[in-house]
Amino acid sequence: MPVKHIVMWDVRGDSTAERERVAHLVKAKFEALRGEIPGLLLLEIGIDTSRIEYACDVVLYSVFNSQEALCAYATHPAHVRVRDELGDLRIRRHQVDYPTLDEVAA
């Protein structure tokens, strides 16, 4: 059963320019995971352009072919490397995982 995995972060930075630089770094690091993770069907990274106060800075939208593939992603060496490289640059994190609508309707 395919699973959607959505994560949103606020990133560290003392200025808008610094947060934007960090957001682009986060984007580049996660985009490098394409083709590296078994069961990862789709990976999209977006940087907020609204600049409204309550918006997160970066969003990861991904789809895995199963809950098992999503669980394996958490400990996959490529993902762990990205997580470690970014360290504390991400200061707040929100996550939602859910089955695709096709599976819910079935």
C-alpha positions in Angstrom: 0.0 0.0 0.0 1.6 3.3 -1.0 2.2 5.8 1.7 2.7 9.6 1.5 5.3 11.1 3.8 5.2 14.9 4.2 7.7 16.8 6.4 7.9 20.5 6.9 10.8 22.4 8.6 11.7 25.8 9.8 15.4 26.4 9.3 18.0 28.2 11.3 19.2 31.7 10.3 19.5 35.2 11.7 18.2 36.8 8.5 15.8 36.1 5.7 18.8 35.7 3.4 20.5 33.2 5.8 17.3 31.1 6.1 16.9 31.1 2.3 20.5 29.9 1.9 19.8 27.1 4.5 16.5 26.2 2.8 18.3 25.8 -0.5 20.9 23.6 1.1 18.2 21.4 2.6 16.5 21.2 -0.8 19.7 20.1 -2.5 20.6 17.5 0.1 17.2 15.8 -0.1 17.0 16.0 -3.9 20.3 14.0 -4.0 18.4 11.1 -2.4 16.4 10.4 -5.6 17.3 7.0 -6.9 19.1 6.1 -3.7 16.3 4.8 -1.6 14.5 1.5 -2.4 10.7 2.0 -2.5 10.8 5.8 -2.9 8.5 6.5 -5.7 8.4 10.3 -5.6 10.4 13.0 -3.9 9.6 16.7 -4.2 11.1 19.5 -2.1 9.6 23.0 -2.0 10.8 26.2 -0.5 8.1 28.6 0.8 7.6 31.7 -1.2 4.6 33.1 0.8 6.8 34.6 3.5 3.8 34.6 5.8 4.7 34.4 9.5 3.2 31.0 10.2 4.5 29.2 7.1 7.2 26.6 7.3 10.4 27.3 5.3 10.8 23.9 3.5 8.4 21.0 2.7 9.3 17.5 1.6 6.6 15.6 -0.2 7.4 11.9 -0.9 5.6 8.7 -1.7 6.8 5.3 -0.8 5.5 2.0 -2.2 4.7 0.7 1.3 4.9 1.5 5.0 7.8 -0.9 5.2 9.7 1.1 2.6 9.0 4.3 4.5 10.3 2.7 7.8 13.4 1.5 6.0 14.0 5.0 4.7 14.4 6.3 8.3 17.5 4.2 8.8 18.8 4.0 5.2 22.5 5.2 5.1 21.9 7.8 2.4 19.0 9.4 4.5 21.0 9.2 7.7 23.9 10.9 6.0 21.7 13.8 4.9 20.1 14.0 8.3 23.5 14.2 9.9 24.9 16.7 7.4 22.1 19.1 8.0 22.4 18.7 11.8 20.7 21.4 13.7 20.0 23.6 10.6 16.4 22.5 10.9 15.0 23.9 14.1 11.3 22.8 13.9 9.8 19.7 12.2 6.3 18.7 11.4 5.4 15.3 9.8 2.4 13.5 8.5 2.3 10.0 7.0 -0.8 8.6 5.4 -2.0 6.0 2.9 -2.7 7.3 -0.6 -6.3 8.2 -1.4 -6.7 5.2 -3.7 -5.9 2.9 -0.8 -8.3 4.7 1.6 -11.1 4.3 -0.9 -10.5 0.6 -1.5 
